């Protein structure tokens, strides 16, 4: 009989080498600013692009996001691909209060809430689909911070362009506020 203490755990990528290779290829192609770190269950670190969506970026996006996409850590779990990785925003990092209110779509541990239900993740889904959702979360987060939204949208902005004009208006408002602050400082 095998003693439980004699069982050596293996990493998910040793159990699922074809899935690991697929993730490596897809992420390298679509998100070249992320780098793989093979420690513990593994993670990606780096910056997501501002707009990896399949439509033209709205005017003002650069200004709204301060010229950069979101810096993230994508933390795999040993049960991957049966469970999704967790995505933690590093910059910008949600404030502690935002991790306790549903309207921000941030879990209590600081990871992003990108699914309406726990069962929404399909193990056959691409990690890249999740990364696109995370990049879109960053845009909605900026809209909330700018006061253009009162809460994150239910379905997100990945496939719904109805808020694209809101991005332009919010960027103009943020720019006007910055200009007013600069004028006040120069007086």
C-alpha positions in Angstrom: 0.0 0.0 0.0 1.3 3.4 -0.9 1.8 5.9 1.9 0.3 9.3 1.1 3.5 10.9 2.1 5.3 9.0 -0.6 3.3 10.5 -3.4 5.2 13.3 -5.1 2.9 16.0 -6.6 3.5 17.1 -10.1 2.8 20.4 -11.8 -0.3 20.7 -14.0 1.9 21.3 -17.1 3.6 17.9 -16.5 0.1 16.3 -16.4 -1.2 18.4 -19.4 1.9 19.0 -21.6 -0.2 19.6 -24.8 -2.4 22.2 -23.0 0.8 23.9 -21.6 2.3 24.1 -25.1 -1.0 25.5 -26.5 -1.1 28.2 -23.8 2.6 29.1 -24.4 2.0 29.5 -28.1 -1.2 31.4 -27.9 -0.1 33.8 -25.2 3.3 34.5 -27.0 1.4 35.3 -30.2 -1.3 37.6 -28.7 0.3 38.9 -25.5 4.0 39.2 -26.1 4.6 41.5 -23.1 3.8 38.6 -20.7 6.5 36.2 -19.5 6.0 32.7 -18.2 7.3 32.0 -14.7 7.4 28.2 -14.0 7.3 28.4 -10.2 4.8 26.5 -8.1 1.7 26.1 -10.3 3.1 28.6 -12.7 2.1 32.2 -13.7 2.3 34.8 -16.3 3.6 38.3 -15.4 3.6 41.5 -17.4 1.4 44.1 -19.0 -1.7 43.4 -21.1 -2.3 45.6 -24.1 -4.8 48.5 -23.7 -7.2 47.2 -26.4 -6.8 43.5 -27.6 -10.5 43.6 -28.7 -11.6 42.7 -32.2 -12.6 46.3 -33.1 -11.0 49.7 -33.6 -10.0 51.3 -30.3 -12.2 54.3 -29.4 -10.7 57.8 -29.5 -9.4 58.8 -26.1 -8.5 55.3 -24.9 -4.9 56.2 -24.6 -5.7 59.2 -22.4 -8.3 57.3 -20.3 -5.8 54.6 -19.5 -2.8 56.8 -19.1 -1.1 55.3 -22.1 -0.6 51.8 -20.7 -2.4 48.5 -20.4 -2.8 46.8 -17.1 0.1 45.1 -15.4 -1.0 41.7 -14.1 -0.1 38.4 -12.6 -2.0 35.4 -14.0 -1.7 32.7 -11.4 -2.5 29.2 -12.4 -3.8 26.6 -10.0 -2.8 23.0 -9.9 -6.2 21.9 -11.1 -5.9 23.9 -14.3 -7.4 23.5 -16.9 -10.3 22.3 -14.9 -10.3 25.6 -13.0 -9.4 28.9 -14.5 -6.3 30.8 -13.5 -6.7 33.8 -11.2 -5.8 37.2 -12.6 -4.5 39.8 -10.2 -4.2 43.4 -11.3 -0.9 44.9 -10.2 -1.1 48.3 -11.8 -3.6 49.7 -11.3 -4.4 47.7 -8.1 -7.9 48.0 -6.8 -8.3 49.6 -3.4 -9.2 47.3 -0.5 -12.8 48.7 -0.4 -13.2 47.9 -4.1 -12.5 44.2 -3.3 -15.6 44.1 -1.1 -18.2 45.7 -3.4 -19.7 43.8 -6.3 -19.8 46.8 -8.6 -16.0 46.6 -9.1 -15.9 42.9 -10.2 -13.0 42.2 -7.9 -12.9 39.2 -5.5 -12.0 39.5 -1.9 -8.5 38.2 -2.6 -7.9 41.0 -5.1 -8.3 38.8 -8.2 -10.7 39.8 -11.0 -14.2 38.4 -11.2 -14.5 37.6 -14.9 -17.3 35.1 -14.8 -21.0 35.4 -13.8 -20.9 31.9 -12.3 -18.2 29.5 -11.2 -19.2 27.1 -13.9 -18.8 29.6 -16.7 -15.2 28.5 -17.3 -14.9 25.7 -19.9 -11.6 23.8 -19.6 -11.4 23.8 -23.4 -11.4 27.7 -23.4 -8.3 29.5 -24.4 -6.4 31.4 -21.7 -6.3 34.3 -24.2 -10.1 34.7 -24.0 -9.6 35.3 -20.3 -6.8 37.8 -20.9 -8.9 39.8 -23.3 -11.6 40.0 -20.7 -9.1 41.2 -18.1 -7.8 43.9 -20.5 -11.5 45.0 -21.0 -12.0 45.0 -17.2 -9.2 47.6 -17.1 -11.1 49.9 -19.4 -14.3 49.5 -17.4 -12.3 50.1 -14.2 -11.0 53.4 -15.6 -14.6 54.4 -16.6 -15.8 53.7 -13.0 -12.9 55.7 -11.6 -13.7 58.6 -13.9 -17.3 58.5 -12.8 -18.6 57.5 -16.3 -20.1 54.3 -15.0 -21.6 53.5 -11.6 -20.8 49.8 -11.8 -19.1 47.3 -14.1 -21.3 46.0 -16.9 -22.9 42.6 -16.6 -21.6 41.2 -19.9 -18.4 43.3 -20.3 -17.3 45.3 -23.3 -15.4 42.6 -25.2 -18.3 41.9 -27.6 -20.5 44.9 -26.8 -19.5 48.2 -28.3 -22.2 50.3 -26.7 -19.8 52.0 -24.3 -17.1 52.8 -26.8 -18.4 56.4 -27.1 -18.4 56.6 -23.3 -14.7 56.0 -23.4 -14.2 59.0 -25.7 -16.4 61.2 -23.5 -14.7 60.0 -20.2 -11.3 60.7 -21.7 -12.3 64.2 -22.6 -13.6 64.8 -19.1 -10.4 63.4 -17.5 -8.3 65.6 -19.8 -10.4 68.7 -18.9 -10.1 67.9 -15.1 -6.3 67.6 -15.5 -6.1 70.8 -17.4 -8.2 72.6 -14.7 -6.0 71.2 -12.0 -2.9 72.4 -13.8 -4.3 75.9 -14.2 -5.2 76.0 -10.5 -1.7 74.9 -9.6 -0.1 77.6 -11.8 -2.1 80.4 -10.1 
